[in-house]
Amino acid sequence: MANKNFYRDIKALTLPIAEVFQSQYFLEVPEDWFIIVADIQNSTAAVTSGKHNDVNLVAAGSLIAALNIAREKNVEIPFFFSGDGGMLLAPKELVNDIIAGLLVHNENSIKNFGLSMHIGSVSLKTVLSTGAAVKISKVQIGLGLHKAVIIGNGLKFAEQQIKQGSAAQEEISAGYTLNMTGLECRWDKVKPPRDENEIVCYLIESKDQEKQAEVYRNILRKMDEIYGSLETRSPLSPNRLKLLLNLQKVQKEMLVKHGRWKIDYFISSFFKTFLGLFYFRNNLKFANIRGKEYLLQLIANADTLTIDGRINTIISGGQKKRKQFLEYLAQQEAEGNLIYGHHISKESIMTCYIENMDSNHIHFVDGSDGGYTEAAKELKKKLK
């Protein structure tokens, strides 16, 4: 029985995300699907050396490369952004093509950014045989953006295997052409919606796989109570989003997409960014959508919450709210329910995947100084 459309056929829930964590809303992922991991090596050192923008771009690029391959095959796959890499679930029919695409992307990243990635795949059958679980749900966020939600430690197990070199990596297929259509990185650093606000990246992990649903439901309810809804706590706001007419940004976008200089692409992209400044500033209409409306769509479709067996989220709020939420997390940690890491940033950065201007666009957000990577440092210390 073909399972390649397993994820596409899951009905997207329109519940508040905290209420998704009930057993009836989760399905077992088929055993003939694979977990694919692309994770930047030594990302902490890269961020410390000032390469946080490059880390965000290369990490988001790994997901975009894979999503384009799936799109060409007319298959919908779930994806998870982690700031310094990404993970995907894919049917076996797509695995070789996705790995080949990621390996080409990795070659480009080493050559142009000095960033190398751990890349590999592990079958669900192998993961499940260890006792780790991978259960999936789908929830609608924003204007038609569907997000996968995972409970179980299966993705974490696969990531560990690939980082340790326990999972085999494929060779690059001869003549493979990388498709990075839709990748854009032309936004300036984004200050929080209010001057008194800060941006915080949280990584939160349940200590017991069997209690994940309950623990995460409680955490997300508490987050809603303190910070407000997912929309309310977004680190993005229309008045703070600004395109940056910057030669270096256009150059980096070109290199991650094509791996080399293409003068026609460089000139075209710079010109489009110049026109974009007028489009947003004057609220002009393009492709049946006005500038201000597009900015609202962008915020609604921003990837600010990932749940892949742990909670990864970037949010905005005042200092008082952060202290209140950290008190709750510390109490839950003391009771043995979870462990967490966090990092405070002054701004956020964003790499975008634009399928079209109507509503099919996703925006991968991180703290401007490598927020997720820095939060992971605190989490890793506790795990040790």
C-alpha positions as CSV (number, residue, x, y, z in Angstrom):
1,M,0.0,0.0,0.0
2,A,1.4,3.4,-1.1
3,N,1.8,5.8,1.8
4,K,3.4,8.7,0.0
5,N,0.3,10.9,0.5
6,F,-0.1,10.0,4.2
7,Y,0.7,13.5,5.4
8,R,-1.3,15.3,2.7
9,D,-4.4,13.3,3.7
10,I,-4.3,14.3,7.4
11,K,-7.0,16.9,8.0
12,A,-5.6,20.1,9.4
13,L,-7.0,21.1,12.8
14,T,-8.2,24.6,13.4
15,L,-8.0,24.3,17.2
16,P,-5.7,26.5,19.4
17,I,-2.4,24.6,19.3
18,A,-2.4,23.9,23.0
19,E,-5.7,21.9,22.5
20,V,-4.2,19.7,19.8
21,F,-2.4,17.6,22.4
22,Q,-5.0,14.9,22.8
23,S,-4.5,11.3,21.7
24,Q,-7.3,11.3,19.2
25,Y,-5.6,14.0,17.1
26,F,-2.3,12.1,16.6
27,L,-1.5,9.3,14.1
28,E,1.4,6.9,13.8
29,V,3.8,7.8,10.9
30,P,4.0,4.8,8.5
31,E,7.1,2.6,9.0
32,D,8.2,3.0,5.4
33,W,8.7,6.8,5.8
34,F,12.1,8.3,6.8
35,I,13.3,11.0,9.1
36,I,15.8,13.2,7.2
37,V,18.2,15.5,9.1
38,A,20.3,18.5,8.0
39,D,22.2,20.0,10.9
40,I,25.0,22.6,10.8
41,Q,28.1,21.3,12.4
42,N,29.7,23.5,15.1
43,S,26.9,26.0,14.8
44,T,27.6,27.4,18.3
45,A,31.1,28.4,17.2
46,A,29.8,29.9,14.0
47,V,27.3,32.0,15.9
48,T,29.9,33.1,18.3
49,S,32.1,34.3,15.4
50,G,29.3,36.4,14.0
51,K,27.9,34.1,11.4
52,H,24.3,34.0,12.8
53,N,22.8,35.3,9.6
54,D,24.6,32.7,7.5
55,V,23.5,29.9,9.9
56,N,19.9,31.0,9.6
57,L,20.2,31.2,5.8
58,V,21.9,27.8,5.3
59,A,19.5,26.1,7.8
60,A,16.4,27.5,6.1
61,G,17.9,26.6,2.8
62,S,18.1,23.0,3.7
63,L,14.3,22.8,4.2
64,I,13.6,24.8,1.1
65,A,15.8,22.5,-1.0
66,A,13.8,19.5,0.3
67,L,10.4,21.1,0.0
68,N,11.0,22.0,-3.6
69,I,11.9,18.4,-4.4
70,A,8.7,17.2,-2.7
71,R,6.7,19.9,-4.5
72,E,8.1,18.7,-7.9
73,K,6.8,15.2,-7.1
74,N,3.4,16.6,-5.8
75,V,4.0,15.2,-2.3
76,E,3.3,17.2,0.9
77,I,5.9,16.6,3.6
78,P,6.2,17.9,7.2
79,F,9.2,20.0,8.1
80,F,10.8,21.4,11.3
81,F,13.1,24.4,11.6
82,S,15.5,24.5,14.5
83,G,17.6,27.7,13.8
84,D,20.8,25.8,12.9
85,G,19.2,23.0,10.8
86,G,16.1,21.3,10.0
87,M,14.3,17.9,9.9
88,L,11.8,16.4,7.6
89,L,9.6,13.3,7.3
90,A,9.4,11.9,3.8
91,P,8.2,8.7,2.0
92,K,10.9,6.4,0.8
93,E,10.2,7.4,-2.8
94,L,11.6,10.8,-2.1
95,V,14.5,10.1,0.2
96,N,17.3,9.6,-2.3
97,D,16.4,12.8,-4.2
98,I,16.1,14.9,-1.0
99,I,19.5,13.6,0.3
100,A,21.1,14.3,-3.0
101,G,19.7,17.9,-3.0
102,L,20.9,18.4,0.6
103,L,24.4,17.2,-0.3
104,V,24.7,19.7,-3.1
105,H,23.4,22.4,-0.7
106,N,26.0,21.3,1.7
107,E,28.8,21.6,-0.9
108,N,27.6,25.2,-1.6
109,S,27.5,26.0,2.1
110,I,31.1,24.8,2.7
111,K,32.4,26.6,-0.4
112,N,30.6,29.9,0.1
113,F,29.9,30.2,3.9
114,G,32.3,27.8,5.5
115,L,29.4,25.9,7.1
116,S,29.3,22.1,6.9
117,M,26.3,20.0,7.7
118,H,25.5,16.6,9.2
119,I,23.1,15.0,6.6
120,G,21.4,11.7,6.7
121,S,18.2,9.6,7.0
122,V,16.9,7.0,9.3
123,S,13.8,4.8,8.6
124,L,10.8,5.0,10.9
125,K,11.0,1.2,11.2
126,T,14.5,1.5,12.7
127,V,13.4,4.4,15.0
128,L,10.3,2.6,16.3
129,S,12.3,-0.6,17.0
130,T,14.2,1.3,19.7
131,G,11.0,2.2,21.6
132,A,11.0,5.8,20.4
133,A,7.7,7.1,19.1
134,V,6.8,9.4,16.3
135,K,3.1,10.5,16.3
136,I,1.9,13.3,14.1
137,S,-0.9,15.8,13.9
138,K,-1.4,18.8,11.6
139,V,-2.7,22.2,12.6
140,Q,-3.6,25.3,10.6
141,I,-1.6,28.3,11.5
142,G,-2.0,31.7,9.8
143,L,-3.6,31.9,6.4
144,G,-3.6,28.3,5.2
145,L,-0.1,27.5,6.6
146,H,-0.2,23.9,7.8
147,K,2.2,22.9,10.6
148,A,3.1,19.4,11.6
149,V,3.2,18.7,15.4
150,I,5.1,15.7,16.7
151,I,5.1,13.9,20.0
152,G,7.6,11.2,20.8
153,N,11.4,11.0,20.9
154,G,11.9,9.5,17.4
155,L,13.2,12.7,15.7
156,K,15.6,13.3,18.6
157,F,16.9,9.7,18.2
158,A,17.4,10.1,14.5
159,E,19.2,13.4,14.9
160,Q,21.6,11.8,17.4
161,Q,22.3,8.9,15.1
162,I,23.1,11.1,12.2
163,K,25.3,13.5,14.2
164,Q,27.2,10.5,15.6
165,G,27.7,9.1,12.0
166,S,25.6,6.0,12.8
167,A,23.3,6.6,9.8
168,A,24.6,6.1,6.3
169,Q,24.9,9.1,4.0
170,E,24.3,8.9,0.3
171,E,26.7,10.1,-2.4
172,I,25.7,13.1,-4.6
173,S,24.0,12.0,-7.8
174,A,26.0,13.0,-10.8
175,G,24.7,16.1,-12.5
176,Y,22.2,16.8,-9.8
177,T,20.8,20.4,-10.0
178,L,19.8,22.1,-6.8
179,N,16.4,23.8,-6.9
180,M,16.2,26.7,-4.4
181,T,13.3,28.5,-6.0
182,G,11.4,30.7,-3.6
183,L,14.3,31.4,-1.2
184,E,14.6,35.1,-0.3
185,C,16.6,36.8,2.5
186,R,16.1,40.5,1.9
187,W,14.6,41.6,5.2
188,D,16.5,43.7,7.8
189,K,16.8,42.6,11.4
190,V,13.4,43.1,13.0
191,K,13.0,44.9,16.3
192,P,10.1,43.6,18.6
193,P,6.7,45.1,18.2
194,R,7.1,47.4,21.2
195,D,10.3,49.2,22.4
196,E,10.0,47.8,25.9
197,N,9.6,44.2,24.6
198,E,12.4,41.6,24.2
199,I,12.6,38.6,22.0
200,V,13.1,35.2,23.6
201,C,13.9,31.8,22.1
202,Y,12.7,28.9,24.3
203,L,13.7,25.2,23.9
204,I,11.6,23.0,26.1
205,E,11.8,19.2,26.4
206,S,9.6,16.8,28.3
207,K,11.6,14.3,30.4
208,D,9.1,11.5,29.8
209,Q,8.1,10.5,26.3
210,E,4.8,9.1,27.6
211,K,3.9,12.4,29.2
212,Q,4.8,14.7,26.4
213,A,1.2,15.5,25.3
214,E,0.2,16.5,28.8
215,V,3.4,18.5,29.6
216,Y,3.3,20.4,26.3
217,R,-0.4,21.1,26.6
218,N,0.2,22.7,30.0
219,I,3.2,24.6,28.8
220,L,1.4,26.1,25.8
221,R,-1.6,27.0,27.9
222,K,0.7,28.8,30.4
223,M,2.4,30.6,27.5
224,D,-1.0,31.7,26.2
225,E,-1.9,32.9,29.7
226,I,1.3,34.9,30.2
227,Y,2.3,36.1,26.7
228,G,-1.1,35.9,24.9
229,S,-2.0,34.0,21.7
230,L,0.5,32.8,19.1
231,E,-0.4,35.9,17.0
232,T,-0.1,38.3,20.0
233,R,3.3,37.1,21.0
234,S,4.8,37.2,17.5
235,P,8.2,38.9,17.4
236,L,7.1,40.5,14.1
237,S,4.9,43.5,13.4
238,P,4.0,45.4,10.2
239,N,5.6,48.7,11.3
240,R,9.0,47.0,12.1
241,L,9.4,44.9,8.9
242,K,11.7,46.6,6.4
243,L,13.3,45.4,3.3
244,L,17.1,46.0,3.2
245,L,18.6,47.3,0.0
246,N,22.0,45.6,0.8
247,L,24.4,44.3,-1.8
248,Q,25.8,41.7,0.6
249,K,22.3,40.3,1.4
250,V,21.5,39.9,-2.3
251,Q,24.9,38.3,-2.9
252,K,24.4,35.7,-0.1
253,E,21.0,34.9,-1.4
254,M,22.5,34.3,-4.9
255,L,25.3,32.1,-3.6
256,V,23.0,29.9,-1.5
257,K,20.6,29.5,-4.4
258,H,23.2,29.0,-7.2
259,G,26.5,28.4,-5.6
260,R,28.3,31.0,-7.7
261,W,28.1,34.5,-9.1
262,K,25.3,35.1,-11.7
263,I,25.4,38.8,-12.6
264,D,21.9,38.7,-14.2
265,Y,20.4,37.3,-11.0
266,F,22.3,39.8,-8.9
267,I,21.0,42.8,-10.9
268,S,17.5,41.4,-11.1
269,S,17.3,40.7,-7.3
270,F,18.7,44.1,-6.4
271,F,16.2,45.8,-8.7
272,K,13.3,43.8,-7.3
273,T,14.3,44.8,-3.8
274,F,14.4,48.4,-4.8
275,L,10.8,48.1,-6.2
276,G,9.7,46.2,-3.1
277,L,10.6,49.3,-1.0
278,F,8.1,51.4,-3.0
279,Y,5.6,48.5,-2.9
280,F,5.5,48.4,0.9
281,R,6.0,52.1,1.6
282,N,3.1,53.1,-0.6
283,N,0.9,50.1,-0.1
284,L,0.8,49.4,-3.8
285,K,-1.1,46.5,-5.3
286,F,0.8,43.6,-6.9
287,A,-0.4,40.1,-7.8
288,N,-3.9,41.0,-6.3
289,I,-2.4,41.9,-2.9
290,R,-1.4,45.2,-1.4
291,G,1.8,45.8,0.5
292,K,0.2,46.1,4.0
293,E,-1.9,43.0,3.4
294,Y,1.2,41.0,2.4
295,L,3.0,42.1,5.6
296,L,0.1,40.8,7.7
297,Q,0.2,37.5,5.8
298,L,3.9,37.3,6.4
299,I,3.4,37.6,10.1
300,A,0.6,35.1,10.1
301,N,2.8,32.6,8.2
302,A,6.0,33.2,10.2
303,D,7.4,29.9,11.6
304,T,7.7,30.9,15.2
305,L,6.7,27.7,16.8
306,T,8.0,24.2,16.0
307,I,7.0,21.1,18.0
308,D,9.1,18.1,16.8
309,G,9.1,16.1,20.1
310,R,10.2,19.3,21.9
311,I,9.0,22.9,21.8
312,N,11.1,25.4,19.9
313,T,9.6,28.9,19.9
314,I,10.6,32.5,19.5
315,I,8.3,35.1,21.1
316,S,8.1,38.7,22.1
317,G,7.0,40.2,25.4
318,G,8.0,42.3,28.3
319,Q,10.6,41.5,30.9
320,K,7.9,40.9,33.5
321,K,6.3,38.2,31.4
322,R,9.6,36.5,30.8
323,K,10.3,36.3,34.5
324,Q,6.8,34.9,35.2
325,F,7.2,32.2,32.5
326,L,10.7,31.3,33.6
327,E,9.4,30.9,37.1
328,Y,6.8,28.4,35.8
329,L,9.4,26.5,33.8
330,A,11.8,26.4,36.7
331,Q,9.1,24.9,38.9
332,Q,8.2,22.3,36.3
333,E,11.9,21.5,35.9
334,A,12.3,21.0,39.7
335,E,9.4,18.6,39.7
336,G,11.1,16.5,37.0
337,N,8.6,17.2,34.2
338,L,10.9,19.0,31.8
339,I,14.2,20.7,31.0
340,Y,14.6,24.0,29.2
341,G,17.0,26.5,27.7
342,H,16.3,30.1,26.7
343,H,18.1,33.1,25.2
344,I,17.1,36.8,25.0
345,S,17.7,38.7,21.8
346,K,17.2,42.4,20.8
347,E,16.0,41.6,17.3
348,S,15.0,38.7,15.1
349,I,16.1,37.6,11.6
350,M,14.2,35.9,8.9
351,T,14.8,33.8,5.7
352,C,11.7,33.3,3.5
353,Y,10.3,30.6,1.2
354,I,7.9,32.2,-1.3
355,E,5.9,29.8,-3.4
356,N,3.6,32.6,-4.5
357,M,2.5,36.0,-3.3
358,D,-1.1,35.0,-2.6
359,S,-0.7,33.1,0.7
360,N,1.9,30.3,0.1
361,H,4.9,31.7,1.8
362,I,6.7,30.6,4.9
363,H,9.2,32.7,7.0
364,F,11.8,31.0,9.1
365,V,12.5,33.2,12.2
366,D,15.4,33.1,14.7
367,G,17.0,35.5,17.2
368,S,19.4,37.9,15.5
369,D,22.3,36.6,17.5
370,G,21.6,32.9,17.0
371,G,18.8,32.7,19.5
372,Y,17.9,29.0,19.1
373,T,21.6,28.0,19.1
374,E,22.3,30.0,22.2
375,A,19.2,28.5,24.0
376,A,20.5,25.1,23.0
377,K,23.7,25.7,24.9
378,E,21.7,26.0,28.2
379,L,19.6,23.0,27.4
380,K,22.7,20.8,26.5
381,K,24.4,21.7,29.8
382,K,21.3,20.4,31.7
383,L,21.2,17.2,29.5
384,K,24.8,16.5,30.4
